[in-house]
Amino acid sequence: MSKSDNDTHAPQTNAAEAWLSQLSDPKAWQSMMNVMQPGMPGLAPNHAVHAMVPPEKLTQLQTAYMDEMSRLWTGLMMQHIPEIKDRRFSSPAWKSSPYHAFTAAAYLLNAKFMNALADAVEVDEKIRKKIRFAVQQGIDAMSPSNFLATNPEAQQKIIDTKGESLTRGIMHMVADMRRGHISQTDENAFEVGRNVATTEGAVVFENEVMQLLQYRPLTPKVHKRPLLMVPPCINKFYILDLQPDNSLIRYAVSQGHTVFVVSWVNPDESHSGTTWDDYIESGAIAAIETAQAISGEKQINMLGFCVGGTILSTALAVMAARGKKPASSLTLLTTMLDFSDVGGIDIYVDEAQVLQREQAIGKGGLMPGRDFAAAFSSLRPNDLVWNYVESNYLKGEEPPPFDLLYWNSDSTNLPGPMFCYYLRNMYLENKLLIPGRLSVSGDPVDLGRVQTPTFIYASREDHIVPWASAYVTTGLINTGKRSNNRFVLGASGHIAGVINPPAKKKRSYWTNEDLPVAADQWLAEATEHPGSWWTEWSEFLASHAGEQVAAPKKYGNTRHKPIEPAPGRYVKVKAG
């Protein structure tokens, strides 16, 4: 970049940073609203906003805002109920009086124009995304549904219950303050090993990074080649084994597969120096070699979920560099190998933020699970934060029991060195994509050397792994026989799209036997099917699993004997 380029962009960047810093100050919201309401007494103009928005655009936004606000005021004076299209204000209570309806409508108008203002800022796209995100966080937090003084539903409930709802709400808030997070479900309704993670099995191997579980067969015969599942290490493995009727593990076992699953350690201070290489060597590679030893098979089927898929793909590339090809097939669920577009998480990834993490925990320490939970919740704050503030605290309602949300609140830490390596080399610099740019224990990582038929699944509404980013994998692995790869797109999001058992007869999925370069073209030519994608995957897996043999009568072998019943100790450890 030339000096003139720097001179041109620096004032905009500084102004953007100034505005972002203001967003942490509640007074700034009042200041910024003056941009939409010029001349209102007691409000100072926001010079950072004026510096970044073209004057003609700013005037246009101000004029449009005042016109719409005038119409709302006129309607209020005439006792008219404005039309409100937002599920937060769908209750009849919001339309019970012109005042409540006006409060909701004025809020939505303010939100509309604050977002328009953020979109009009003239800065590079990376900074614009951060501004949009910060503005939206403030907008969502300021919803009148989040405050007792402006929420007619909560007010009416206090009257109807003679104050009991308010008492319960305060109790819920105090309890959550002790827990350190907002309760999304009745956490007392579940216990790992009792009514979640109950598929029968045993731990057959463990080290400082993971336990390896083997599950009891449910069929008299099984396929010769077993299936190894590598779940994400930023969550606990039992998302794949919630309850019998929605367990992907149990489903695979019922389809005649001998299933092994990695259960990652929930790190504490003793793991503060654990690295990315440790997760590859002592995690995925150790699990592969143990499953091979127990089954007696040189090649096995493998599945990686989210970052578990990134770890597993890296491990297979490392093993390929060592002259080993242990995979009969590979399944990747909502996995990114090309980090060019990381979706909403992008707002947390830049040089300054990554460097800050590296300085804090890069050479030793922990990335707390609660930080992950907060970051992911911030991507969907109305669904994962404010919805529960309103129901639990303002209305005093008991959160219903829901296994998936119980799992979601069961946080996992990560070792600082491992996390910082992953953050910089994948999310920030996208080095995994470049053959030989990364190495593990001195061996180069080249995804192109992973030559095995691959089933790639993505979720259409995934806000963590954009489905088009997952689609890119079709051209990164098994490139020699790309036509043997399969891509399936499911409805819903990152988790709900994956955990969609056939018996539920929910949602839908798309298939297309062709694999064009462009993801949009694939979808345009794809066929939609009702129900679960699991049946498609089951057919793919069976075609690479070998002949049927008698099911094993015991866990492990003479070298790898059962250590304890599934789900094991590691998964029961809570994040400190």
N, C-alpha and C positions, 0 to 999 in steps of 0.2 A: 504494500500500500504506500502511495506517495505521501509526501508531507502535506500537500494540498488536501488529500483525502482525509488525513488525520485531522487537519484543521476544520474540515467541513463537518465531520461526524462527532468530534469531541464535545462540542457544546450540547448537541442533542443527547449524547450518551450521559453526560453529567446531569442534564436536566431530568432525564429518565430515572437515573439513580436517585436523584433528590426526591422525585415523586414517589418512587418505591419506598424510600425510607420514611416518607411522611405517612404512608398507609398504615404503619404500626401505631400512629397517634390518632386517637378518636377525634381530636379537634380538627384533623385534616379533612375528615369527611364533611364537616360543616363548611370548611373552606372551599372544598372542591364543588360543593353544591352551588356555590355562588356563581360558578361558571355557567350553570344552567339557569340561575335566577339572578341576573344582573340587577343591581340597585337595591337588593333586599338589605335592610338595615342590620348592622352588627356583624356582617360577614366580610372578611377580607378576601380580595381576589387571590386566586392561586396562580402565581407567576410561572411556576414550573409547567403548568398545563398550557398557559398562553404561549409559552416559548416553543412548545412542541406541536401545537395544532395550528394549521393555516388559518389566518384571520377570517377569510371568507367562509371556511367550513365551520369555524366556531360561531360565527354570526348565524349561519344557517341552523345549527343545532339549537342555539339559544332561542331563535324565533319559533322553531317547531315546538320546542319544549313549552314556551310560554303560551302558545296557541292551545296546546292540548291541556295544559294545566288550567287555563281559563275556562275551557269547556267543563273540566271536572268541577271547578268552583261553582260555575253556573248551575250545574246539575245538582250539586250539594244544596245550594240555596233553594232549589226548586224541589228538593226531597226526592230526586231521581236516584235509582239504584244503577250504577254503571255496570257494564258487562265485565266480568272478571274471568279470565281463562288461565287459571293456575291451580293445580291440585292442592296447594297449601291452603287455598281459600275456597275450597269446594263445598265446605259445610254450609248449611242454610244459615248458621249463626252469623256468617260474614255478610249476609244479605238481609239480616234482620233489621238493620237500620241504615240510613244513608251515611251516617258517620263511619261505621265499621267498613262499609263498602268503599267509601272514599279513602279511608286509610290504606286499604289494600291496593286500590287503583292508583293512588298517588305513589305508593312504594314501587309498584311495577313500572310506572312512568319514569320515576327517578332511576330505577335500575336500567331501563331501556336506554336512557340517554347517557348514563355513566358508561355503559358498555359502548355506546356509539362514540363517546368521547375518547375512550381507550383505543378504539379502532382507528380513530382519526389521527392519532399521534404519529408524527413522522420520525420514526427511528427504524433501525434494522429489525427484522422479524423476530429474532431471538429476544430482544428487549421488549418488543411489543407483546409477545406471549407472556412475559413476566408481568407486564403491566395489566394485561387482561386478567391474568390469574389473580393478582393481588386485588384488583378492583372487584372481581367476582367474589372473592372471599369476604370482602367487606360488605358487599351487597347481600350475600346470603346471610351473613351474621346479623344484619340490621332488619331482617324481615319482621314485620309486626307480629307474625305468628310465634316468634321466639320470645316474646315478652308478655308477662302477665297483664300489664297495664293496657296492652293493645290487642289481646287475644280474647275475643268474645266467647269462644268455645271453652277455654279454661275458666273464664269468669263464671259462666253459667254452671260449669261443673262444680265449682266451689259452692254455689248456691244450692244446687241439687243435692249435694252430699253433706250439706251443713258444715263445710270446712274440712271434711275428711280427706278430700283429694289434695288439698294444699298440704296437709300434714304428711300424707304419704309421699308427696312430691319432694318435700324437704328431706324426709328419711331416705328416699332413693338417692338424692343428690349427695347427702353425707356419706352414704355407703359407697357411692362411686368415687368420691374424693379419697376414700381409704383404699379402694382398689387401684386407683390411678388411671381409670378409663371409664368412659360412658358405657353402661350396660346396654347391649343390643338384644340380649336374650336372657332368660332365666338361667344363670350360670350354675345354680344349684341343681338343675334338672339333669345334668350330664356328668359323667365321670369316665375318663379314658380307661378302657378295659372292662367297664361294667355295661354301659349302653352305647358307647361309641368305640370304634376300633376293637370289635369283638370277634372278627373272623379267626377261627382256631389256627394256631401255628406256634412256632417256637423261634427263639433267637439262636442262630447256629454259628454266628461269628460276631466279634466286636473288637473295636480298637478305640483309639482316642477321638476319632472323628465320627464313627457311625456304628450302629448295630445292623446286622443283616438278618432279616426274618424269612423263614420258610413256612409256607402255609400247607395245612393238611388237605390232601386231595378230596374232592367231593364226587369223583367218578371212579369206577373200577379200573378204567384205563386212562392214561394221559399221553399227550404228545411227548415224543422223545426229547425234544429240545425245550428246555424250560423258558420261562419269561422272567426277566429281571426288570423291576421298576425302580427308577431313580426320581423321587419327588423333589420339589424345591426345598432348599435348605433354609429359606427365609420363612417357611411355614412348617408345620408338623405333617408327617406322612399320612395321618388318618383322614385327610381330605379325600383320600382314595378308599377309605374304609369307614365311612361315617356310621351307617346302620345297614343291616343286611339287605334291605330293599333298595339302597342307593349306593352300594359299595362296588366300585370298579374292580377291586381286588377279588371280592367274592364272585363277581361275574366272570372274571378270567378263570378262576379256579373251577367254577361250574361248567365252563366250556372245555374242560379237560386239559388245563395247563398246570404244570408245577410252577408256582409263583414264588419268587424271591423279591423282597422289598427292602430298600435302604431306609433306615430310621436314623436321621442325622442327630448328632449330639446338640443339646441346647447349651451353647458355650457359656462358661463362667470365666473368672479371672485366670484360671489355670490354662485356658485356651487362648489367651490374649495375644500369643505370638503365632498362632496357626495361620498358614498361608493358603493362597489359591492352589499352589502345587500340592499341598497336603490334601486338599479336598479332591483333587484329581487322583493322586497316587493312593492315599489311604482310604479314599471314599469310593469313587466310581471304579477304578481299576481293581482295587482289592475286592470289591463286590463282584465284579465280572469273574475274576479268577476263582473266587470261592464258589460261585454258582457253577462254573465249569467243573471244578473239582468234585463237588457233591453230585452233580448230574452225570459226570463222565463224558460230557459232550464238549467238543472243541468249539462249536458254534452254538450260540443261544440267541433267542429273541430278546430285544431290549426296548424299554420305554423310558423316555424322559419327559418330565412335566415342568414347564416354565424354565426357571434357572437350572433345574435338574436336567433339562434337555441340553442346555448350554454346557453344563459340566460333563454330561455323558458324551456329547459330540466331541468335545475337546479330548476326553479320555480315549475315544476311538481313534482320533487323529494321532495322538501320542503313540498308541499301540501300533498303528499302521506304520509310523516312523521306525518302530522297533521290529517290523516284519511280522506283525500279528494281525489277524483278521477274525476276531472272535464273534462278530455279529452275523447271525443269519438274516435278521431284519431289524429295522430301527423304527420306532414310533416316537414322534415328537408332538407333544400337546402344548399349544399356546407357547411356543418357544421362539426366541429371537437368536439368530446367528449373525444377521446383518442389523446393526444398530443405527442405521442411517435415520430412521424415523422411529422414535421410541414413544410416541404419543404424549400424553399429558405429563409423564414423568420428566420430560425435557426441561420443565421449568426449574427442576432441582439440580440440573446438571450443567455446570459451566466451570471454567478453569478456577474461578475464585472459590466456589463452593466445594469442589473436589479437593483443592489445595488445603482448604480449611479442615476438611475431614482427615486428610493425610497428615497434617501437622498435629492433629489431636490424637488420632488412633492408628495412623498408618504403620507405625513401628511397634505397636503394642497397645492393646486396649480392646474395648468391645463397642460394637454398634448396637445400641439397645433396641430390643424388639418394639418397645413403645414408640420409638422414633419412626420405625417402619409403619406401624399402625397409624400414627398421626399423619404421615406423608400420604399414605394410600387413601385415608379417609378424606383428606383435603381435596382430593381429585373429584370426590362426589359428596360434598359436605351436606347437602340437603338430605340425601338418602342415608348417610352414615353418621351424621352428627346431629344436625338440627331437628331432624325428625324425632330423634330419641330425647332431645332436650324438651321438646314440646310434650310428647306423650308421657315420658317418665317423670319429669319435674313439674311442668305446668299443670298437667292433668292428673298426675299421681297414678298413672296406669302401670300395671305390672307388665314388664316385657314378656312376651310369650316364649315358650321353649322352642328353640330352632337349632338343630344340630350344626348346620353350616355356620351360623353366626357364633355359636359357642366355639367352634374351631377357629373362626376369624379372630376371636378375642384371646386365643391361647398363643401368645406371642413367642417368638424365637429370636434370640440374640445372634449376632454374627461376629467372628473375630475381626478386629480392626484391620490387620494386614490383608486378610482375604477380601474383605469388603472393599477396601480402598483400591486394591488391584483390579477387581471386577468393575468398579465404578469408572476408573480412569481408562483402562484398556478396552473395555467393551462400550460402555455408555458414552464416554467422552471422546475417545479417539478411534473407536471402531476398528481395532487392530486384528480382531479374530478373523475378519474377512480377508486379510492379506496373508497369503501363504508364507509361512516361515517367519512372520513378524513377531510372533510370540513363541515361547518355548516352555516346556515343563520338564524339570530335572535335566535340562540341557538338550532335550529332544524337540525338534521344531514341530509346530502345530500347523498342519495344512489340511483343512476340511475337505479339499479335493481328493485326498487319499482315502477318505472314508467311502468305500464302494460297496454299498449294501442297499437292497430295496428299502425304501423309506415311506412310511405313512405319516403324513403331516396334517395335523388338525389345527384349526384356528376358530375363534369365536367372532362372529360378525360385529358384536357391540363391545368387544374387548377394549377397555380404556388403558390397559397396562401393556399388552402386546397387540398393537394394531394388526388386524388380520392380513393386510397387504405386506407388512413386514415379515410375518410368518410365511407368507407365500413365497418370498424370495428364496427360502431354503430349498425349494424344488430345484433350483439351479446351482446349489452349492454343494450338495451331497449326492453321491451316486451319479456323478456327471457322465460317467461312461455309459450308463444305461438309464438315463433320466426318465425314459418312458416307463420304467418299472416302478417309479415313484407314484404315490397317490396323494392328492390333496383333497381334503374334505372341510367344508366350512359349516359350522353349526350356528344356530341362532343363540341369542343371549350373550352373556358376558364371560369374563375370564374364568370364573369358577362355575357358575350355573350352567354355562354351555357345555362344560366338560362333564359335570356330574348330572347326567341326563339318562337314567336307565330306561331300557325299552319298555318295561312293564308300566311305567308312568304314562306312556303315550303322550308326551309333551313336546312342544317346540317342533323344530324341523331342521333339516340340513340340506346342503347343496353338494352335488357331485358333478364332475366333468372329467371324462377320461383323457382329454387333451390338456396339455400344460403349456399354454402360450406364455410368452415372456411377461406380458402385462397382467397384473392381478385383475384389473377392471374387465379386461377382455375375457378372462377365465370366468368371472361371475356372470357376465352378460350371456355367455353361452352355456352356463351351468343349468342343471335341472334340480328343482326343489323337491324334497321328499318329506312327508310328515313323520314325526317320531324321532327316535334316537339314532345317532351315528354309530353307536356301539356295535350294531350288527354288521355294518360295513367293515369296521375294524376287526371284528371277530373273524370274518372271512379272510381278510388279508393275513392275520396272524396265523390262522390254521394252515394257510398255504405255505408257510415258511417254518412250521413247527415240527415237521417230520412225522414218521409213522406213529401209530398208537402202540403203547406198551403197557404192561401192568403198572398200576400206580405204586409209588414207593410206600412201604409199610412203616417207615420211621423217618425222622428228621435227620438231616446231616449225613455224616459218614464216620468212619473210624477216626479220622483226623479232626473233623468239625462236628463235635457232639453238641446236643442241645444244651444251652446255657440257662434259659428260663423261658416261661411261656410268653407268647405274643400277648400284648404289643411291646413288651420289654420295658426296661427302666428308663431309657433315654427319653422316650416320648412323654413320660410323666413329669419330667423336670420342668418347673415353671421358670419363666424369664424373671430374673431379679429386677 
